């Protein structure tokens, strides 16, 4: 039962990352500074979460 829960959680994370990449084109970010990269990723993550709530 624990294995199924773990797999289910991992699948949700994979889905989130896939959507994040497809919807925001996060992989094309050319920021060099770590702070700017973190901010960009956080904003992209927020926008994906927000779009899921709207749909």
C-alpha positions as a Markdown table, in Angstrom:
| # | Residue | x | y | z |
|---|---|---|---|---|
| 1 | Unk | 0.0 | 0.0 | 0.0 |
| 2 | Unk | 2.9 | 2.4 | 0.8 |
| 3 | Unk | 4.4 | 1.7 | -2.6 |
| 4 | Unk | 1.2 | 2.6 | -4.4 |
| 5 | Unk | 1.0 | 5.9 | -2.4 |
| 6 | Unk | 4.6 | 6.7 | -3.2 |
| 7 | Unk | 4.1 | 6.0 | -6.9 |
| 8 | Unk | 1.0 | 8.1 | -6.9 |
| 9 | Unk | 2.8 | 11.0 | -5.3 |
| 10 | Unk | 5.7 | 10.7 | -7.8 |
| 11 | Unk | 3.3 | 10.7 | -10.7 |
| 12 | Unk | 1.7 | 13.9 | -9.5 |
| 13 | Unk | 5.1 | 15.5 | -9.3 |
| 14 | Unk | 6.0 | 14.4 | -12.8 |
| 15 | Unk | 2.7 | 15.7 | -14.2 |
| 16 | Unk | 3.4 | 19.1 | -12.5 |
| 17 | Unk | 6.9 | 19.3 | -14.0 |
| 18 | Unk | 5.6 | 18.3 | -17.4 |
| 19 | Unk | 2.9 | 21.0 | -17.3 |
| 20 | Unk | 5.3 | 23.6 | -16.0 |
| 21 | Unk | 7.7 | 22.9 | -18.9 |
| 22 | Unk | 4.9 | 22.9 | -21.6 |
| 23 | Unk | 2.9 | 25.8 | -20.4 |
| 24 | Unk | 5.6 | 28.2 | -19.4 |
| 25 | Unk | 8.6 | 27.2 | -21.5 |
| 26 | Unk | 10.7 | 27.4 | -18.3 |
| 27 | Unk | 13.6 | 25.5 | -19.9 |
| 28 | Unk | 14.3 | 28.4 | -22.2 |
| 29 | Unk | 15.0 | 30.8 | -19.3 |
| 30 | Unk | 18.4 | 32.4 | -19.8 |
| 31 | Unk | 18.8 | 33.9 | -16.3 |
| 32 | Unk | 22.2 | 33.5 | -14.9 |
| 33 | Unk | 21.8 | 34.6 | -11.3 |
| 34 | Unk | 20.4 | 32.0 | -8.9 |
| 35 | Unk | 18.0 | 34.5 | -7.3 |
| 36 | Unk | 16.5 | 35.4 | -10.6 |
| 37 | Unk | 16.2 | 31.8 | -11.6 |
| 38 | Unk | 14.4 | 31.0 | -8.3 |
| 39 | Unk | 12.0 | 33.9 | -8.8 |
| 40 | Unk | 11.3 | 32.9 | -12.4 |
| 41 | Unk | 10.6 | 29.2 | -11.4 |
| 42 | Unk | 8.4 | 30.3 | -8.5 |
| 43 | Unk | 6.3 | 32.6 | -10.7 |
| 44 | Unk | 6.0 | 29.9 | -13.4 |
| 45 | Unk | 4.9 | 27.4 | -10.7 |
| 46 | Unk | 2.4 | 29.8 | -9.4 |
| 47 | Unk | 1.0 | 30.5 | -12.9 |
| 48 | Unk | 0.5 | 26.7 | -13.5 |
| 49 | Unk | -1.2 | 26.2 | -10.1 |
| 50 | Unk | -3.4 | 29.2 | -10.8 |
| 51 | Unk | -4.4 | 27.9 | -14.3 |
| 52 | Unk | -5.3 | 24.5 | -12.8 |
| 53 | Unk | -7.7 | 26.2 | -10.4 |
| 54 | Unk | -9.3 | 28.2 | -13.1 |
| 55 | Unk | -9.9 | 25.1 | -15.3 |
